[in-house]
Amino acid sequence: MADMLEYYQQIGELKKAVRERELHRLELEKQTLLTAQKKERRHEDFKDKIRDIQRELAQKEREAAQNFQSLLARVDSIRREHQLLAAHTEQLRQRKLQYEMNLKSANPILHTSVPQDLSGIFDDATWKGHLPTTSTPLSKPQLQQPNLVTSIASYNTASMGHMPTQPVDRDVRRVNLNVNKQQPYAVPMTNISMPTRLLIQITGFLKFTEKHQLFCKYLENL
């Protein structure tokens, strides 16, 4: 009887061990299945993210292509506008040149005694005894300047003839100037009184003012 009891006990222990092993195996399989499912879910999530990124990249590529086409169209429009502006500028330049030629032909006296650089009209050199030179490229042959000075000097002499003949003390600075070939019409003013110099300078300034007013009227008519 004792042997039978021990035999049944061993059989029960073996069944219990087999049952525990089976439970352990099932638990391992369950964990493996859960791990595989997690991996599959992660894989699906990665696939979804990749699809989203691909869609976003495709959308950005389309937007970039549209922006590029719009930029090309804008560049073309700007190029056409630049060409129109260049043509208009050329037309204005031609009109300006034509106006200057017409002005020179209609009013040659405006270009005879007024220098291009007007800063020399009232500078120190003018008050020291000579007229501003007119050897600029835009000036015409200054054949009228000696006649202008002669007429002004004669006018001054005639006007001074009615004044008293007593000598008048004047502190006028005299400067001797050399007339060379480069300045054939530079008029020495050592023998011209101060009122005559002022009259010459005022005459030149009035001519410049008239020329400037004509040019301003032309610009307003453009």
MARLOVO-876453 format. One line per 3 residues: number of its first residue (from 1); for each residue x, y, z of N, C-alpha, C. Coordinates in nm, 4 decimals, padded with zeros to 6 digits, always signed. Atoms other than C-alpha are relative to their C-alpha. Example, Ala and Ser with C-alpha at 12.3 -4.5 7.8 and 13.67 -1.06 7.14 Angstrom:
<sites>
1) +00.0890:-00.1190:+00.0000:+01.2300:-00.4500:+00.7800:+00.0900:+00.1200:+00.0000  -00.0820:-00.1190:-00.0060:+01.3670:-00.1060:+00.7140:-00.0770:+00.1090:+00.0730
</sites>
This chain:
<sites>
1) +00.0832:-00.1205:+00.0000:+00.0000:+00.0000:+00.0000:+00.0864:+00.1253:+00.0000  -00.0877:-00.1178:-00.0056:+00.2843:+00.2376:+00.0760:+00.0588:+00.0285:-00.1353  -00.0561:-00.0210:+00.1350:+00.4328:+00.1798:-00.2655:-00.1021:+00.0630:-00.0926
4) +00.1047:-00.0557:+00.0847:+00.1018:+00.2607:-00.4297:-00.0203:+00.1489:+00.0310  +00.0159:-00.1404:-00.0374:+00.0673:+00.5863:-00.2345:+00.1148:+00.0855:-00.0538  -00.1166:-00.0734:+00.0523:+00.4200:+00.6922:-00.3276:-00.0080:+00.0130:-00.1513
7) +00.0134:-00.0021:+00.1453:+00.3492:+00.6019:-00.6887:-00.0990:+00.1067:-00.0404  +00.1004:-00.1002:+00.0339:+00.0357:+00.8164:-00.6943:+00.0506:+00.1422:+00.0297  -00.0571:-00.1314:-00.0306:+00.2183:+01.1020:-00.5287:+00.0964:+00.0463:-00.1093
10) -00.0935:-00.0345:+00.1075:+00.4923:+01.0924:-00.7931:-00.0747:+00.0361:-00.1278  +00.0795:-00.0314:+00.1194:+00.2292:+01.0828:-01.0664:-00.0629:+00.1378:+00.0149  +00.0595:-00.1329:-00.0227:+00.0563:+01.3889:-00.9121:+00.1039:+00.1104:-00.0161
13) -00.1055:-00.1008:+00.0139:+00.3863:+01.5770:-00.8864:+00.0403:+00.0193:-00.1460  -00.0342:-00.0105:+00.1433:+00.4671:+01.4960:-01.2502:-00.1079:+00.0769:-00.0758  +00.1081:-00.0720:+00.0672:+00.1247:+01.6162:-01.3631:+00.0061:+00.1504:+00.0335
16) -00.0103:-00.1396:-00.0406:+00.1703:+01.9322:-01.1599:+00.1153:+00.0713:-00.0725  -00.1148:-00.0582:+00.0694:+00.5150:+01.9927:-01.3141:-00.0307:+00.0223:-00.1464  +00.0362:-00.0158:+00.1428:+00.3767:+01.9311:-01.6634:-00.0949:+00.1181:-00.0169
19) +00.0963:-00.1098:+00.0089:+00.0913:+02.1720:-01.5951:+00.0726:+00.1349:+00.0139  -00.0753:-00.1248:-00.0183:+00.3314:+02.4416:-01.4664:+00.0857:+00.0343:-00.1232  -00.0802:-00.0228:+00.1208:+00.5594:+02.3923:-01.7674:-00.0869:+00.0498:-00.1155
22) +00.0903:-00.0412:+00.1076:+00.2622:+02.4224:-01.9994:-00.0453:+00.1443:+00.0197  +00.0378:-00.1383:-00.0284:+00.1490:+02.7413:-01.8260:+00.1146:+00.0972:-00.0312  -00.1157:-00.0845:+00.0291:+00.4995:+02.8816:-01.8516:+00.0187:+00.0173:-00.1509
25) -00.0135:-00.0068:+00.1458:+00.5114:+02.7944:-02.2212:-00.1058:+00.0916:-00.0598  +00.1073:-00.0859:+00.0489:+00.1756:+02.9601:-02.2794:+00.0278:+00.1480:+00.0317  -00.0338:-00.1382:-00.0360:+00.2947:+03.2674:-02.0936:+00.1074:+00.0577:-00.0920
28) -00.1051:-00.0439:+00.0924:+00.6072:+03.2846:-02.3090:-00.0565:+00.0289:-00.1387  +00.0613:-00.0218:+00.1311:+00.4004:+03.2469:-02.6246:-00.0838:+00.1282:-00.0010  +00.0804:-00.1213:-00.0085:+00.1665:+03.5193:-02.5040:+00.0884:+00.1243:-00.0055
31) -00.0921:-00.1134:+00.0031:+00.4574:+03.7551:-02.4380:+00.0608:+00.0201:-00.1385  -00.0556:-00.0102:+00.1360:+00.6077:+03.6726:-02.7757:-00.1019:+00.0594:-00.0965  +00.1050:-00.0526:+00.0868:+00.2747:+03.7401:-02.9450:-00.0228:+00.1495:+00.0248
34) +00.0171:-00.1420:-00.0303:+00.2352:+04.0702:-02.7621:+00.1150:+00.0844:-00.0555  -00.1164:-00.0716:+00.0548:+00.5882:+04.1722:-02.8605:-00.0104:+00.0139:-00.1510  +00.0156:-00.0054:+00.1461:+00.5199:+04.0837:-03.2222:-00.1083:+00.1007:-00.0394
37) +00.1053:-00.0957:+00.0296:+00.1971:+04.2812:-03.2141:+00.0484:+00.1442:+00.0193  -00.0553:-00.1337:-00.0209:+00.3797:+04.5805:-03.0686:+00.0910:+00.0416:-00.1154  -00.0879:-00.0303:+00.1132:+00.6405:+04.5569:-03.3407:-00.0800:+00.0315:-00.1259
40) +00.0829:-00.0256:+00.1181:+00.3711:+04.5352:-03.6052:-00.0664:+00.1376:+00.0080  +00.0615:-00.1321:-00.0149:+00.1938:+04.8391:-03.4618:+00.1025:+00.1126:-00.0227  -00.1044:-00.1009:+00.0225:+00.5190:+05.0334:-03.4517:+00.0356:+00.0092:-00.1481
43) -00.0303:+00.0008:+00.1422:+00.5914:+04.9260:-03.8071:-00.1085:+00.0732:-00.0795  +00.1090:-00.0694:+00.0673:+00.2478:+05.0456:-03.9162:+00.0053:+00.1507:+00.0270  -00.0136:-00.1433:-00.0314:+00.3007:+05.3721:-03.7330:+00.1106:+00.0650:-00.0828
46) -00.1094:-00.0518:+00.0832:+00.6335:+05.4192:-03.9108:-00.0435:+00.0150:-00.1454  +00.0484:-00.0092:+00.1381:+00.4660:+05.3450:-04.2421:-00.0915:+00.1212:-00.0180  +00.0884:-00.1168:+00.0084:+00.1983:+05.6044:-04.1703:+00.0796:+00.1311:+00.0022
49) -00.0836:-00.1206:-00.0047:+00.4621:+05.8626:-04.0763:+00.0742:+00.0216:-00.1317  -00.0706:-00.0111:+00.1285:+00.6557:+05.7859:-04.3931:-00.0950:+00.0502:-00.1084  +00.0977:-00.0463:+00.0993:+00.3397:+05.8288:-04.5998:-00.0303:+00.1495:+00.0187
52) +00.0254:-00.1426:-00.0258:+00.2690:+06.1628:-04.4287:+00.1162:+00.0870:-00.0481  -00.1175:-00.0765:+00.0440:+00.6241:+06.2807:-04.4922:+00.0070:+00.0066:-00.1519  -00.0017:+00.0001:+00.1465:+00.6020:+06.1755:-04.8560:-00.1057:+00.0942:-00.0570
55) +00.1038:-00.0925:+00.0460:+00.2723:+06.3590:-04.8989:+00.0422:+00.1459:+00.0222  -00.0457:-00.1366:-00.0277:+00.4199:+06.6692:-04.7327:+00.1090:+00.0435:-00.0972  -00.1054:-00.0323:+00.0971:+00.7281:+06.6539:-04.9560:-00.0577:+00.0255:-00.1385
58) +00.0623:-00.0207:+00.1314:+00.5117:+06.6159:-05.2653:-00.0726:+00.1348:-00.0053  +00.0682:-00.1290:-00.0027:+00.3019:+06.9158:-05.1584:+00.0997:+00.1154:-00.0058  -00.1022:-00.1055:+00.0042:+00.6137:+07.1239:-05.0935:+00.0635:+00.0111:-00.1381
61) -00.0543:-00.0048:+00.1359:+00.7516:+07.0259:-05.4333:-00.0961:+00.0713:-00.0954  +00.0975:-00.0695:+00.0851:+00.4289:+07.1376:-05.5997:-00.0012:+00.1501:+00.0281  -00.0029:-00.1425:-00.0340:+00.4343:+07.4653:-05.4080:+00.1270:+00.0670:-00.0519
64) -00.1251:-00.0566:+00.0511:+00.7998:+07.5180:-05.4992:-00.0058:+00.0195:-00.1510  +00.0131:-00.0144:+00.1458:+00.7219:+07.4538:-05.8661:-00.0903:+00.1181:-00.0349  +00.0885:-00.1137:+00.0256:+00.4319:+07.7009:-05.8528:+00.0696:+00.1327:+00.0297
67) -00.0733:-00.1228:-00.0321:+00.6490:+07.9610:-05.6791:+00.1052:+00.0317:-00.1056  -00.1014:-00.0210:+00.1037:+00.9217:+07.9094:-05.9383:-00.0632:+00.0557:-00.1271  +00.0677:-00.0510:+00.1192:+00.6750:+07.9600:-06.2219:-00.0458:+00.1448:+00.0197
70) +00.0417:-00.1386:-00.0259:+00.5370:+08.2729:-06.0564:+00.1186:+00.0954:-00.0014  -00.1204:-00.0839:+00.0037:+00.8902:+08.4059:-06.0063:+00.0477:+00.0220:-00.1428  -00.0383:-00.0165:+00.1410:+00.9689:+08.3391:-06.3727:-00.0907:+00.1016:-00.0693
73) +00.0925:-00.0964:+00.0610:+00.6557:+08.5271:-06.4761:+00.0284:+00.1418:+00.0492  -00.0317:-00.1331:-00.0536:+00.7476:+08.8138:-06.2439:+00.1283:+00.0553:-00.0610  -00.1252:-00.0449:+00.0629:+01.1015:+08.8271:-06.3835:-00.0247:+00.0454:-00.1431
76) +00.0319:-00.0399:+00.1378:+00.9619:+08.8382:-06.7372:-00.0718:+00.1351:-00.0026  +00.0714:-00.1283:-00.0023:+00.7243:+09.1198:-06.6447:+00.0939:+00.1147:+00.0356  -00.0967:-00.1041:-00.0370:+01.0052:+09.3139:-06.4757:+00.0944:+00.0298:-00.1157
79) -00.0874:-00.0221:+00.1157:+01.2270:+09.2611:-06.7812:-00.0710:+00.0828:-00.1072  +00.0747:-00.0789:+00.0984:+00.9541:+09.3907:-07.0112:-00.0170:+00.1447:+00.0466  +00.0136:-00.1358:-00.0526:+00.8951:+09.6872:-06.7819:+00.1313:+00.0763:-00.0112
82) -00.1311:-00.0643:+00.0133:+01.2685:+09.7585:-06.7796:+00.0265:+00.0414:-00.1443  -00.0179:-00.0356:+00.1404:+01.2759:+09.7509:-07.1589:-00.0844:+00.1208:-00.0376  +00.0846:-00.1159:+00.0285:+00.9817:+09.9916:-07.1747:+00.0579:+00.1275:+00.0611
85) -00.0605:-00.1167:-00.0638:+01.1500:+10.2235:-06.9251:+00.1250:+00.0453:-00.0736  -00.1201:-00.0362:+00.0755:+01.4752:+10.2076:-07.1210:-00.0366:+00.0711:-00.1296  +00.0428:-00.0656:+00.1238:+01.2915:+10.2938:-07.4424:-00.0531:+00.1406:+00.0286
88) +00.0522:-00.1321:-00.0353:+01.1080:+10.5795:-07.2703:+00.1127:+00.0956:+00.0379  -00.1150:-00.0831:-00.0362:+01.4352:+10.7065:-07.1231:+00.0765:+00.0454:-00.1229  -00.0684:-00.0368:+00.1237:+01.5964:+10.6985:-07.4653:-00.0793:+00.1067:-00.0761
91) +00.0818:-00.1022:+00.0652:+01.3030:+10.8937:-07.6082:+00.0148:+00.1353:+00.0686  -00.0185:-00.1255:-00.0729:+01.3359:+11.1529:-07.3330:+00.1376:+00.0599:-00.0261  -00.1345:-00.0506:+00.0272:+01.7098:+11.1760:-07.3945:+00.0074:+00.0626:-00.1386
94) +00.0008:-00.0564:+00.1348:+01.6530:+11.2289:-07.7661:-00.0762:+00.1328:-00.0033  +00.0744:-00.1262:-00.0057:+01.3903:+11.4937:-07.6921:+00.0812:+00.1093:+00.0675  -00.0848:-00.0982:-00.0681:+01.6309:+11.6644:-07.4521:+00.1084:+00.0513:-00.0935
97) -00.1030:-00.0423:+00.0944:+01.9074:+11.6655:-07.7131:-00.0593:+00.0884:-00.1092  +00.0642:-00.0814:+00.1028:+01.6655:+11.7966:-07.9759:-00.0354:+00.1381:+00.0537  +00.0326:-00.1289:-00.0606:+01.5500:+12.0658:-07.7361:+00.1242:+00.0859:+00.0150
100) -00.1237:-00.0767:-00.0136:+01.9092:+12.1685:-07.6622:+00.0478:+00.0527:-00.1344  -00.0407:-00.0469:+00.1320:+01.9885:+12.1838:-08.0330:-00.0898:+00.1140:-00.0477  +00.0909:-00.1074:+00.0387:+01.6763:+12.3907:-08.0989:+00.0253:+00.1263:+00.0805
103) -00.0274:-00.1157:-00.0845:+01.7593:+12.6149:-07.8048:+00.1266:+00.0712:-00.0437  -00.1243:-00.0612:+00.0466:+02.1129:+12.6695:-07.9308:-00.0200:+00.0730:-00.1321  +00.0210:-00.0640:+00.1294:+01.9947:+12.7447:-08.2823:-00.0915:+00.1213:+00.0108
106) +00.0930:-00.1115:-00.0137:+01.7127:+12.9739:-08.1664:+00.0558:+00.1131:+00.0843  -00.0557:-00.1008:-00.0898:+01.9035:+13.1536:-07.8897:+00.1496:-00.0210:+00.0136  -00.1452:+00.0228:-00.0103:+02.2757:+13.1464:-07.9655:+00.0667:+00.0862:+00.1043
109) -00.0645:-00.0882:-00.0972:+02.3433:+13.4334:-07.7264:+00.0036:-00.0624:+00.1381  +00.0001:+00.0663:-00.1304:+02.2576:+13.2084:-07.4322:+00.1202:-00.0883:+00.0189  -00.1121:+00.0933:-00.0083:+02.5586:+12.9905:-07.5115:+00.1325:+00.0672:-00.0319
112) -00.1221:-00.0684:+00.0407:+02.8161:+13.2604:-07.5807:+00.0837:+00.0478:+00.1163  -00.0764:-00.0614:-00.1079:+02.9132:+13.4171:-07.2507:-00.0258:-00.0615:+00.1353  +00.0287:+00.0645:-00.1280:+02.7763:+13.1873:-06.9789:+00.0789:-00.1283:+00.0080
115) -00.0791:+00.1235:-00.0085:+03.0251:+12.9194:-06.8679:-00.0846:-00.1142:+00.0500  +00.0725:+00.1193:-00.0459:+02.9191:+12.5642:-06.7944:+00.0007:-00.0087:+00.1510  -00.0103:+00.0033:-00.1446:+03.0434:+12.5830:-06.4364:-00.0311:+00.1389:+00.0522
118) +00.0437:-00.1318:-00.0434:+02.8506:+12.8746:-06.2863:+00.0540:+00.0375:+00.1362  -00.0584:-00.0347:-00.1282:+03.0407:+12.8595:-05.9618:+00.1052:+00.1079:-00.0135  -00.1030:-00.1018:+00.0197:+03.2985:+13.0928:-06.1161:-00.0550:+00.1384:-00.0230
121) +00.0556:-00.1326:+00.0262:+03.0562:+13.3823:-06.1617:+00.0250:+00.0929:+00.1176  -00.0135:-00.0834:-00.1180:+03.0764:+13.5070:-05.8066:+00.1129:-00.0476:+00.0908  -00.1100:+00.0476:-00.0832:+03.3991:+13.3452:-05.6866:+00.1027:+00.1110:+00.0184
124) -00.1035:-00.0992:-00.0280:+03.7100:+13.5222:-05.5667:+00.0776:+00.0391:-00.1237  -00.0786:-00.0308:+00.1187:+03.8831:+13.4965:-05.9025:-00.0656:+00.1079:-00.0840  +00.0695:-00.1028:+00.0775:+03.6158:+13.7116:-06.0661:+00.0246:+00.1381:+00.0592
127) -00.0210:-00.1301:-00.0639:+03.6652:+13.9867:-05.8119:+00.1465:+00.0417:-00.0015  -00.1424:-00.0336:+00.0017:+04.0413:+13.9686:-05.8522:+00.0480:+00.0523:-00.1340  -00.0435:-00.0724:+00.1170:+04.0440:+14.1035:-06.2042:-00.0146:-00.0697:-00.1314
130) +00.0204:+00.0582:+00.1315:+03.9264:+13.8727:-06.4840:-00.1372:-00.0643:-00.0058  +00.1285:+00.0649:+00.0240:+03.6123:+13.7283:-06.6355:+00.0168:-00.1501:-00.0014  -00.0099:+00.1465:+00.0130:+03.5350:+13.3528:-06.6186:+00.0160:-00.0396:-00.1444
133) -00.0264:+00.0462:+00.1360:+03.6677:+13.1735:-06.9219:-00.1154:-00.0821:-00.0510  +00.1107:+00.0725:+00.0640:+03.4291:+13.0127:-07.1684:+00.0520:-00.1031:-00.0952  -00.0572:+00.1026:+00.0874:+03.6474:+12.7409:-07.3149:-00.0554:-00.1360:+00.0345
136) +00.0657:+00.1269:-00.0299:+03.3924:+12.4688:-07.2322:-00.0444:-00.0653:-00.1281  +00.0398:+00.0682:+00.1246:+03.2868:+12.2009:-07.4843:-00.1354:+00.0434:-00.0514  +00.1344:-00.0320:+00.0444:+02.9253:+12.3227:-07.4896:-00.0117:+00.1432:-00.0506
139) +00.0091:-00.1390:+00.0409:+03.0072:+12.6875:-07.5591:+00.0377:+00.0151:-00.1450  -00.0313:-00.0297:+00.1384:+03.0192:+12.8341:-07.9077:+00.1159:+00.0991:-00.0057  -00.1096:-00.0973:+00.0112:+03.2988:+13.0578:-08.0416:-00.0410:+00.1325:+00.0608
142) +00.0332:-00.1176:-00.0785:+03.3068:+13.3546:-07.8099:+00.0447:+00.1263:-00.0731  -00.0351:-00.1179:+00.0771:+03.3254:+13.6258:-08.0752:-00.0722:+00.1233:+00.0510  +00.0769:-00.1139:-00.0457:+03.0677:+13.8434:-07.9022:+00.0481:+00.0542:+00.1323
145) -00.0412:-00.0439:-00.1319:+03.2415:+13.8659:-07.5662:+00.0843:+00.1262:-00.0029  -00.0737:-00.1264:+00.0045:+03.5000:+14.1316:-07.6619:-00.0908:+00.1161:-00.0347  +00.0930:-00.1069:+00.0333:+03.2196:+14.3341:-07.8224:-00.0848:+00.0374:+00.1209
148) +00.0792:-00.0273:-00.1191:+03.0170:+14.2957:-07.5026:+00.0778:+00.0837:+00.0989  -00.0827:-00.0755:-00.0949:+03.3032:+14.4186:-07.2867:+00.0248:+00.1400:-00.0515  -00.0259:-00.1319:+00.0580:+03.3779:+14.7034:-07.5280:-00.1220:+00.0895:+00.0138
151) +00.1216:-00.0806:-00.0117:+03.0149:+14.8151:-07.5318:-00.0259:+00.0409:+00.1433  +00.0208:-00.0339:-00.1416:+02.9936:+14.7960:-07.1533:+00.0994:+00.1047:+00.0451  -00.1013:-00.0985:-00.0375:+03.3206:+14.9835:-07.1164:-00.0336:+00.1372:-00.0559
154) +00.0386:-00.1286:+00.0588:+03.2014:+15.2537:-07.3592:-00.1195:+00.0594:+00.0731  +00.1139:-00.0495:-00.0774:+02.8733:+15.2739:-07.1732:+00.0434:+00.0557:+00.1336  -00.0490:-00.0486:-00.1287:+03.0586:+15.3104:-06.8459:+00.0736:+00.1314:-00.0170
157) -00.0742:-00.1233:+00.0248:+03.2861:+15.5782:-06.9974:-00.0957:+00.1151:-00.0262  +00.0972:-00.1052:+00.0285:+02.9857:+15.7693:-07.1309:-00.0739:+00.0433:+00.1250  +00.0711:-00.0346:-00.1229:+02.8071:+15.7475:-06.8003:+00.0898:+00.0719:+00.0981
160) -00.0936:-00.0655:-00.0904:+03.1172:+15.8487:-06.6112:+00.0354:+00.1399:-00.0479  -00.0322:-00.1336:+00.0499:+03.1560:+16.1515:-06.8395:-00.0858:+00.1074:+00.0609  +00.0889:-00.0987:-00.0619:+02.8636:+16.3245:-06.6681:+00.0310:+00.0194:+00.1468
163) -00.0347:-00.0115:-00.1410:+03.0207:+16.2780:-06.3287:+00.1108:+00.1024:+00.0174  -00.1093:-00.0978:-00.0212:+03.2685:+16.5249:-06.1695:+00.1326:-00.0590:-00.0440  -00.1302:+00.0426:+00.0534:+03.6169:+16.5146:-06.3160:+00.1053:-00.0136:+00.1065
166) -00.0989:+00.0125:-00.1049:+03.7845:+16.5103:-05.9789:+00.0348:-00.1468:+00.0201  -00.0389:+00.1401:-00.0206:+03.9830:+16.1944:-05.9082:-00.0649:-00.0554:+00.1253  +00.0649:+00.0684:-00.1123:+03.8138:+15.9498:-05.6789:+00.0938:-00.1078:+00.0504
169) -00.0874:+00.1010:-00.0596:+04.0167:+15.7377:-05.4387:-00.0770:-00.1294:+00.0143  +00.0613:+00.1325:-00.0080:+03.9295:+15.3734:-05.4760:+00.1060:-00.1018:+00.0360  -00.0898:+00.1091:-00.0384:+04.0869:+15.0743:-05.3133:-00.0396:-00.1236:-00.0782
172) +00.0348:+00.1100:+00.0894:+04.0504:+14.8410:-05.6094:+00.1243:-00.0831:-00.0229  -00.1137:+00.0910:+00.0169:+04.2764:+14.5380:-05.6308:+00.0197:-00.0314:-00.1478  -00.0317:+00.0224:+00.1405:+04.4455:+14.5121:-05.9705:+00.0854:-00.1250:-00.0137
175) -00.0752:+00.1229:+00.0267:+04.5758:+14.1860:-06.1101:+00.0271:-00.0057:-00.1483  -00.0372:+00.0135:+00.1401:+04.7668:+14.1491:-06.4362:-00.0122:-00.1451:-00.0410  +00.0237:+00.1348:+00.0503:+04.6556:+13.8443:-06.6350:+00.0598:-00.0130:-00.1377
178) -00.0556:+00.0305:+00.1309:+04.8210:+13.6801:-06.9359:-00.1041:-00.0712:-00.0829  +00.0937:+00.0629:+00.0927:+04.6029:+13.5922:-07.2335:+00.0796:-00.0930:-00.0888  -00.0743:+00.0975:+00.0783:+04.7335:+13.2697:-07.3870:-00.0884:-00.0572:-00.1086
181) +00.0750:+00.0601:+00.1095:+04.6226:+13.0518:-07.6744:-00.1158:-00.0857:+00.0498  +00.1090:+00.0829:-00.0502:+04.4124:+12.8266:-07.4550:-00.1205:+00.0844:+00.0401  +00.1089:-00.0882:-00.0387:+04.2032:+13.1268:-07.3426:+00.0047:+00.1245:-00.0875
184) -00.0147:-00.1134:+00.0918:+04.1826:+13.3546:-07.6480:-00.0926:+00.1148:+00.0325  +00.0962:-00.1064:-00.0269:+03.8860:+13.5479:-07.5112:-00.0016:+00.0400:+00.1470  -00.0088:-00.0451:-00.1383:+03.9960:+13.5967:-07.1516:+00.0314:+00.1487:+00.0006
187) -00.0125:-00.1461:+00.0076:+03.9513:+13.9693:-07.1036:+00.0642:+00.0498:+00.1277  -00.0584:-00.0580:-00.1212:+04.1903:+14.1425:-06.8606:-00.0838:+00.1165:+00.0489  +00.0866:-00.1014:-00.0586:+03.9998:+14.3647:-06.6240:+00.0783:+00.0973:+00.0867
190) -00.0806:-00.0905:-00.0825:+04.2868:+14.5677:-06.4836:-00.0386:+00.1453:-00.0198  +00.0359:-00.1385:+00.0293:+04.1603:+14.8851:-06.6524:-00.1507:+00.0234:+00.0060  +00.1456:-00.0130:-00.0094:+03.7894:+14.8268:-06.5810:-00.0367:+00.0281:+00.1448
193) +00.0381:-00.0386:-00.1349:+03.6306:+14.9906:-06.2811:-00.0945:-00.1032:+00.0606  +00.0846:+00.0942:-00.0717:+03.4302:+14.8078:-06.0195:-00.1457:+00.0018:-00.0473  +00.1379:+00.0041:+00.0539:+03.0839:+14.9209:-06.1487:-00.0103:-00.0731:-00.1319
196) +00.0023:+00.0726:+00.1272:+03.1745:+14.7891:-06.4935:+00.0074:-00.1495:+00.0231  -00.0081:+00.1434:-00.0313:+03.2738:+14.4549:-06.3446:-00.1350:-00.0526:+00.0493  +00.1305:+00.0431:-00.0498:+02.9453:+14.4354:-06.1574:-00.1019:-00.0091:-00.1124
199) +00.0933:+00.0030:+00.1121:+02.7553:+14.5185:-06.4755:+00.0228:-00.1226:-00.0875  -00.0319:+00.1188:+00.0799:+02.9383:+14.2423:-06.6659:-00.0515:-00.1264:+00.0693  +00.0427:+00.1196:-00.0730:+02.8688:+13.9877:-06.3932:-00.1523:-00.0106:+00.0049
202) +00.1468:+00.0028:-00.0047:+02.5010:+14.0857:-06.3642:-00.0571:-00.0391:-00.1354  +00.0468:+00.0372:+00.1341:+02.4612:+14.0575:-06.7424:+00.0111:-00.1506:-00.0226  -00.0161:+00.1453:+00.0139:+02.6034:+13.7045:-06.7421:-00.0988:-00.0770:+00.0841
205) +00.0943:+00.0702:-00.0864:+02.3846:+13.6053:-06.4492:-00.1419:+00.0080:-00.0554  +00.1333:-00.0117:+00.0594:+02.0705:+13.7392:-06.6225:-00.0165:-00.0946:-00.1180  +00.0079:+00.0937:+00.1120:+02.1510:+13.5362:-06.9337:-00.0156:-00.1432:+00.0497
208) +00.0136:+00.1347:-00.0562:+02.1961:+13.2242:-06.7227:-00.1399:-00.0224:+00.0552  +00.1353:+00.0134:-00.0549:+01.8641:+13.2910:-06.5464:-00.1025:-00.0224:-00.1106  +00.0926:+00.0187:+00.1115:+01.6827:+13.3232:-06.8806:+00.0098:-00.1407:-00.0569
211) -00.0189:+00.1365:+00.0509:+01.8350:+12.9979:-07.0029:-00.0599:-00.1030:+00.0949  +00.0534:+00.0944:-00.0989:+01.7411:+12.8209:-06.6781:-00.1526:-00.0002:-00.0024  +00.1461:-00.0056:+00.0066:+01.3795:+12.9413:-06.7026:-00.0537:-00.0724:-00.1228
214) +00.0428:+00.0711:+00.1201:+01.3511:+12.8133:-07.0598:+00.0084:-00.1504:+00.0189  -00.0164:+00.1439:-00.0223:+01.4845:+12.4739:-06.9548:-00.1048:-00.0528:+00.0976  +00.1043:+00.0426:-00.0944:+01.2404:+12.4574:-06.6603:-00.1355:-00.0098:-00.0702
217) +00.1246:+00.0090:+00.0752:+00.9492:+12.5330:-06.8967:-00.0034:-00.1242:-00.0870  -00.0049:+00.1218:+00.0812:+01.0665:+12.2522:-07.1233:-00.0259:-00.1234:+00.0843  +00.0216:+00.1156:-00.0883:+01.0780:+12.0088:-06.8301:-00.1460:-00.0082:+00.0437
220) +00.1411:+00.0033:-00.0382:+00.7258:+12.1099:-06.7272:-00.0890:-00.0499:-00.1138  +00.0797:+00.0447:+00.1144:+00.5961:+12.0405:-07.0801:+00.0202:-00.1468:-00.0330  -00.0241:+00.1426:+00.0291:+00.7404:+11.6866:-07.0816:-00.1128:-00.0849:+00.0568
</sites>
